[in-house]
Amino acid sequence: MRTIRFQFSHGGYIRQETVERTVSIIGLEAINVETDFNYLFPELAKDPNSLLPADNTADVIDKLKKLGEAMIEVQSDPEEANSTIPPVYTYWGQFIDHDITANTDRTAQDLQTDITKDDFTPLSPDFVTDKLKNLRRPTFDLDSVYGDGPTLEPEAPTQAKDFYQEDDPVKLKVGQNAKHDASGKPIPGAKIPPEGDLKRDLPRNNRIAVIGDSRDDENLIVAQFHTAFLRFHNAVVDWVRANEPEKVKNERDLFVRAQNLVRWHYQWLVVNDFLKTLTVSGIVDSILKDGLKFYEPRNGELFMPLEFSVASYRFGHSMVRAAYDYNRNFTDEPGALADATFKLLFSFTGRGDIGGRPPGPGPFDTLPCNWIIEWDRFVNKHRAAERKRNSARKIDTHLAPPLTTMINEGEEEGLSVSIKELLKHLAKRNLLRGYLLSIPTGQSLAKRLGIPELIADELKQGNSDAINQALEPFLKKTPAWYYILKESEVRANGDSLGEVGSRIVAETFIGLMINDPFSYLNRRESDDSPWDPSKGVKLPDGGEIRVIGDFLKFAKVLL
């Protein structure tokens, strides 16, 4: 294994100077891990009939770019694009991704080739699995939050020591919100309840978030979600101290107990709330009851399936809205300061210089108090069911316009205009990366899973003329990412994944947990009963943590 930094890029490149600056400022490496990517179906990845053509790669690359361009809508968030899924699931999904995977977006470093070339050759599966490594443990253990743990013995400091509080080292640091700008002027707008609680930012040093994965500060919603995890952990520590004194004989026992409870609650919610919301009805329960059909460790080791990381799990990109009902200050309601646009949500983070315009400093060192999220606008399924602004966009092949100009991507010096444009265009990047890494087509995955394939009429259904024209070369062999989005669109109305996407995502998540001896699925209580939220922490009214809203309430970031 090799030591890796916690500073990652979401795009196709990582800025080496940013890594060096961050490490020199904060002095953290925090996570030391390298695990395997592999194919869920290696026989498909090695079968030319299951892949996009490779005889005229320049032509395929050009056509994939045209398809990616056609997927972007002209209108930002039309009402017909709204799903029944609350927006929190978009960013919860991003948080999960950062917890279990890192590196598929950095293929240029590891594979010595990249998607910015006008003509590249798809890589052989053996080469990919040998060279491309996952810089995360795929075990839902929240290493993106905990790093390698607190320093409880001064003579044995951890690399993540600065994540933790000095006075109470079993607790994580939480950042303080700014009440004034750099000139001393009060922050405009309404205060966010509870008004006296201004510990709702990531901990920062020179504006850079001191957390286990810098990708969790790339947009404000995922940053606020990570902040909720910091606060949830600290609240669990307090709960254990108050309710399980027999388990807090020393700081190490206290930390381990609190960390385990946080992990088990997180894992249970991932299976029973996240997965059940986003996959076809019944598939999660069938896997839990009847077992896995496709995922199994390789040589006794967990691995991250490339069909999941590079295709199926990128469904969340289609759920991103161009603007959100973020809080009472930043929304489309009368009297608001401004709308919470995609651009602003990337600006009020450390990467966006907290409201500034690079290279100059922003007016704040920490998140201003008027930008604290109001989670009730993001988690309510009844409001989402109205298919209005309090819903994510549908899981489909129509992406919001801001995903063509990804903020903080493609800004490296010396890049050509064409390369910058590609790195900022999420749909093109996804399609080209799938081609580079030899991801099997959607039809071949459906056939292998025993699911009826989408026919040509379904692939064309509801498309603009531009999409159908760009899709024509791929009607028989469709890129997996596009196929999974289209399957959701025509067979689930965009309100969940379809069967192919659901099976791959659910098998991966549950497969990783079933094969992790420390997950909640393998936890047995003294009476040999399985672990569930009834055996975890409780809300002040005695309620259990059963949905993500309960989690946020326990963290006291949702009233």
Residue pairs with C-beta under 8 A, 6 or more apart in sequence:
1 32
1 33
1 34
2 32
2 34
3 29
3 32
4 29
4 31
4 32
4 33
4 34
4 135
5 19
5 22
5 23
5 29
6 28
6 29
6 30
6 31
6 147
6 211
6 212
6 213
6 214
7 14
7 18
7 19
7 22
7 23
7 214
8 14
8 98
8 102
8 106
8 135
8 213
8 214
8 215
9 15
9 105
9 106
9 215
9 409
10 105
10 215
10 218
10 406
10 409
11 105
11 406
11 409
11 410
11 423
11 429
12 105
12 106
12 107
12 108
12 114
12 115
12 116
12 409
12 422
12 423
12 429
12 433
13 106
13 108
13 410
13 412
13 423
14 106
14 109
15 412
22 208
22 214
23 29
25 205
25 206
25 208
26 162
26 205
26 208
26 210
27 162
28 147
28 159
28 160
28 162
28 163
28 210
29 159
30 147
30 148
30 159
30 160
30 163
30 212
31 135
31 136
31 143
31 147
31 148
31 159
31 160
31 212
32 148
32 159
33 135
33 136
33 137
33 143
34 133
34 134
34 135
35 133
35 134
35 136
35 137
35 138
35 301
35 302
35 303
35 304
36 129
36 133
36 134
36 298
36 301
36 302
36 303
36 304
37 103
37 104
37 128
37 129
37 132
37 133
37 134
37 303
37 304
37 305
37 306
37 309
38 129
38 298
38 303
38 304
38 305
38 306
39 45
39 125
39 129
39 305
39 306
39 307
39 440
40 294
40 295
40 305
40 306
40 307
40 308
40 504
40 507
40 508
41 294
41 307
41 440
41 445
41 448
42 125
44 50
44 51
44 440
44 444
44 445
44 448
45 51
45 125
45 306
45 438
45 439
45 440
46 125
47 440
47 444
48 54
49 444
50 440
50 441
50 444
51 122
51 438
51 439
51 440
51 441
51 444
51 477
52 60
52 122
52 435
52 441
52 474
52 477
52 479
53 60
53 477
54 60
54 121
54 122
57 119
57 120
57 121
57 122
58 118
58 119
60 435
60 473
61 118
61 119
61 120
61 432
61 435
62 118
63 470
63 473
63 474
64 428
64 431
64 432
64 435
64 479
65 422
65 428
65 431
65 432
66 470
67 427
67 431
67 467
67 470
67 471
67 474
67 479
67 482
68 425
68 427
68 428
68 429
68 430
68 431
68 432
69 425
69 427
69 428
69 470
70 464
70 466
70 467
70 469
70 470
70 471
71 397
71 398
71 399
71 427
71 467
71 482
72 399
72 400
72 401
72 403
72 404
72 427
73 81
73 398
73 399
73 400
73 401
74 401
75 401
76 322
76 323
76 400
76 401
76 402
77 321
77 322
77 323
77 389
77 393
77 400
79 387
79 388
81 393
81 394
81 396
81 398
82 387
82 388
82 389
82 391
82 392
82 393
82 394
83 319
83 384
83 387
83 391
83 392
83 393
83 394
83 395
83 494
83 495
84 381
84 384
84 385
84 387
84 391
84 495
85 277
85 278
85 319
85 384
85 391
85 392
85 395
85 495
85 496
86 378
86 379
86 380
86 381
86 383
86 384
86 390
86 391
86 392
87 221
87 319
87 321
87 324
87 377
87 378
87 384
87 390
87 391
87 392
88 225
88 375
88 378
88 379
88 548
89 274
89 277
89 278
89 319
89 392
90 221
90 316
90 319
90 320
90 321
90 392
91 219
91 221
91 222
91 225
92 225
92 274
92 548
93 274
93 278
93 313
93 316
93 319
94 215
94 222
94 316
95 144
95 216
95 222
95 225
95 226
95 229
96 140
96 270
96 274
97 313
97 316
98 136
98 144
98 213
98 215
98 216
98 222
99 136
99 140
99 141
99 142
99 143
99 144
99 145
99 213
100 136
100 137
100 138
100 139
100 140
100 304
100 512
101 134
101 136
101 138
101 304
101 309
102 134
102 135
102 136
102 213
102 215
103 110
103 132
103 133
103 134
103 135
104 132
104 306
104 309
104 310
104 433
104 437
105 429
105 433
107 113
107 114
107 115
107 132
107 433
107 436
107 437
108 114
108 116
110 131
110 132
110 133
111 123
111 127
111 128
111 131
111 132
111 436
113 120
113 121
113 123
113 436
114 120
114 436
115 422
115 429
115 432
115 433
115 435
115 436
116 418
116 419
116 422
116 423
120 436
122 435
122 436
122 437
122 438
123 436
123 437
123 438
124 438
125 438
128 306
128 437
128 438
132 437
134 303
134 304
136 143
136 144
137 143
138 302
138 303
138 304
138 512
139 302
139 512
139 516
139 518
139 519
140 263
140 266
140 267
140 270
140 509
140 512
140 513
140 516
140 519
141 263
141 516
141 518
142 229
142 259
142 262
142 263
142 266
143 212
144 211
144 212
144 213
144 216
144 226
145 172
145 211
145 212
145 226
145 229
145 230
145 233
146 160
146 163
146 212
146 259
147 158
147 159
147 160
147 163
147 212
148 158
148 159
148 160
149 158
149 160
149 255
149 259
150 158
150 160
150 161
150 163
150 164
150 169
150 170
150 255
151 157
151 158
151 161
151 164
151 169
152 169
152 170
152 251
152 252
152 255
160 212
162 173
162 205
162 210
163 172
163 173
163 203
163 210
163 211
163 212
164 170
164 171
164 172
164 173
165 171
165 172
165 173
168 237
169 251
170 237
170 251
170 254
170 255
170 258
171 233
171 234
171 237
172 203
172 230
172 233
172 234
173 203
173 210
173 230
174 199
174 200
174 201
174 202
174 203
174 227
174 230
174 231
174 234
175 199
175 200
175 201
175 202
175 203
175 204
175 209
175 227
175 366
175 367
176 198
176 199
176 201
176 366
177 198
177 199
177 200
177 201
177 366
177 367
177 368
177 369
177 372
178 187
178 364
178 365
178 366
178 367
178 368
178 369
179 186
179 187
179 198
179 369
180 186
180 187
181 187
181 363
181 364
181 368
182 361
182 363
182 364
182 365
183 363
187 368
187 369
187 370
188 329
188 337
188 370
189 328
189 329
189 337
189 370
190 328
190 329
190 370
191 369
191 370
192 327
192 328
192 329
192 369
192 370
192 372
192 373
192 374
193 559
194 556
194 559
197 556
198 369
199 231
200 224
200 227
200 231
200 367
200 372
200 373
200 557
201 223
201 227
201 366
201 367
202 209
202 210
202 211
202 216
202 217
202 223
202 226
202 227
202 230
202 350
202 367
203 209
203 210
203 211
203 230
204 210
204 350
204 365
204 366
206 365
207 350
207 353
207 354
207 361
207 362
207 365
207 366
208 214
208 217
208 350
209 216
209 217
209 223
209 349
209 350
211 217
211 226
214 350
214 351
215 222
216 222
216 223
216 225
216 226
217 223
217 226
217 349
217 350
217 351
218 346
218 349
218 351
218 408
219 345
219 346
219 349
220 326
220 344
220 345
220 346
220 348
220 349
220 367
220 371
220 373
221 324
221 326
221 345
221 373
221 378
223 349
223 367
224 372
224 373
224 375
224 557
227 557
228 375
228 551
228 552
228 555
228 557
229 262
229 266
229 555
231 555
231 556
231 557
232 262
232 265
232 551
232 554
232 555
233 258
233 259
233 262
235 537
235 554
235 555
235 556
236 258
236 261
236 262
236 537
236 554
237 254
237 255
237 258
239 537
239 538
240 247
240 248
240 254
240 257
240 258
240 261
240 537
241 248
241 254
243 537
244 257
247 253
247 254
247 257
248 254
248 257
261 536
261 537
263 518
263 519
263 520
264 519
264 520
264 523
264 531
264 536
265 533
265 536
265 537
265 545
265 551
266 551
267 513
267 519
267 520
267 521
268 520
268 531
268 532
268 533
268 545
269 545
269 547
269 548
269 551
270 509
271 284
271 288
271 509
271 510
271 513
271 521
272 284
272 546
273 546
273 547
273 548
274 548
275 284
275 505
275 506
275 509
275 510
276 284
277 496
278 315
278 395
278 496
278 497
278 502
278 505
279 496
279 497
279 501
279 502
279 505
279 506
280 492
280 496
280 497
280 498
280 499
280 502
281 496
283 499
283 502
283 503
283 506
284 506
284 510
287 293
287 506
287 507
287 510
288 510
292 507
292 510
292 511
292 514
293 507
294 449
294 503
294 507
294 511
295 305
295 507
295 508
295 510
295 511
295 512
296 511
296 515
297 303
297 515
302 512
302 515
302 516
304 508
305 504
305 508
306 437
306 439
307 439
307 440
307 445
307 480
307 504
308 504
308 505
308 508
310 430
310 433
310 434
310 437
310 439
310 480
310 481
311 434
311 439
311 479
311 480
311 481
311 484
311 504
312 480
312 481
312 484
312 497
312 500
312 501
312 504
312 505
312 508
313 505
313 508
314 430
314 481
315 395
315 484
315 485
315 488
315 497
315 501
315 505
317 399
317 403
317 426
317 427
317 430
318 393
318 394
318 395
318 396
318 397
318 398
318 399
318 485
319 392
319 393
319 394
319 395
320 342
320 392
320 393
320 399
320 400
320 402
320 403
321 342
321 389
321 392
321 393
321 400
322 341
322 342
322 400
322 401
322 402
323 332
323 339
323 340
323 341
323 342
324 330
324 331
324 340
324 345
324 377
324 378
324 389
325 331
325 332
325 333
325 340
325 377
325 389
325 390
326 340
326 345
326 371
326 373
326 374
326 377
327 340
327 370
327 371
327 372
327 373
327 374
327 377
328 336
328 374
329 336
329 337
329 338
329 370
329 371
330 336
330 337
330 338
330 339
330 340
330 344
330 370
330 371
331 339
331 340
331 377
332 339
332 389
337 370
338 344
341 402
342 400
342 402
342 407
343 402
343 407
346 352
346 407
346 408
347 353
347 354
347 355
347 356
347 407
348 354
348 355
348 367
348 368
348 371
351 408
352 362
352 407
352 408
353 360
353 361
353 362
354 362
354 363
354 364
354 365
354 366
354 367
354 368
355 362
355 363
355 364
355 368
356 362
356 363
358 411
373 557
375 549
375 552
375 557
375 558
376 558
376 559
377 383
377 390
378 390
379 547
379 548
379 549
379 552
379 558
380 390
380 549
383 390
383 391
384 390
384 391
384 392
385 391
393 400
393 494
394 488
394 489
394 493
394 494
394 495
395 485
395 488
395 489
395 492
395 494
395 495
395 496
395 497
395 501
396 485
396 486
396 488
396 489
396 494
397 463
397 467
397 482
397 485
397 486
397 489
399 426
399 427
403 425
403 426
403 427
404 424
404 425
404 426
404 427
405 424
405 425
406 423
406 424
406 425
406 426
409 423
409 424
410 419
410 420
410 421
410 422
410 423
410 424
411 420
415 423
422 428
422 429
422 432
423 429
430 481
431 479
431 481
431 482
434 479
434 480
434 481
435 479
439 479
439 480
439 481
440 448
440 480
441 477
441 478
441 479
441 480
441 483
442 453
442 454
442 478
442 479
442 480
442 482
442 483
442 484
442 486
442 487
442 500
443 453
443 454
443 476
443 477
443 478
443 483
445 480
445 483
445 500
445 504
446 452
446 453
446 454
446 483
446 487
446 499
446 500
447 453
449 499
449 500
449 503
449 504
451 499
451 500
451 503
454 478
454 483
454 486
454 487
454 490
454 491
456 475
456 476
458 486
458 490
458 491
459 471
459 475
459 478
459 483
459 486
460 468
460 471
460 475
461 489
461 490
462 489
462 490
463 471
471 478
471 482
474 482
478 486
483 500
484 497
484 498
484 500
484 501
484 504
487 497
487 498
487 499
487 500
487 501
488 494
488 496
488 497
488 498
488 501
490 498
491 498
491 499
492 498
496 502
497 505
510 521
512 519
513 519
513 520
513 521
514 521
514 522
516 522
520 530
520 531
520 532
521 530
523 530
523 531
524 530
524 531
525 531
525 535
529 535
533 544
533 545
533 546
534 544
536 544
536 545
537 545
537 554
538 544
539 545
539 550
539 553
539 554
543 550
544 550
545 551
545 554
549 558
552 558
553 559
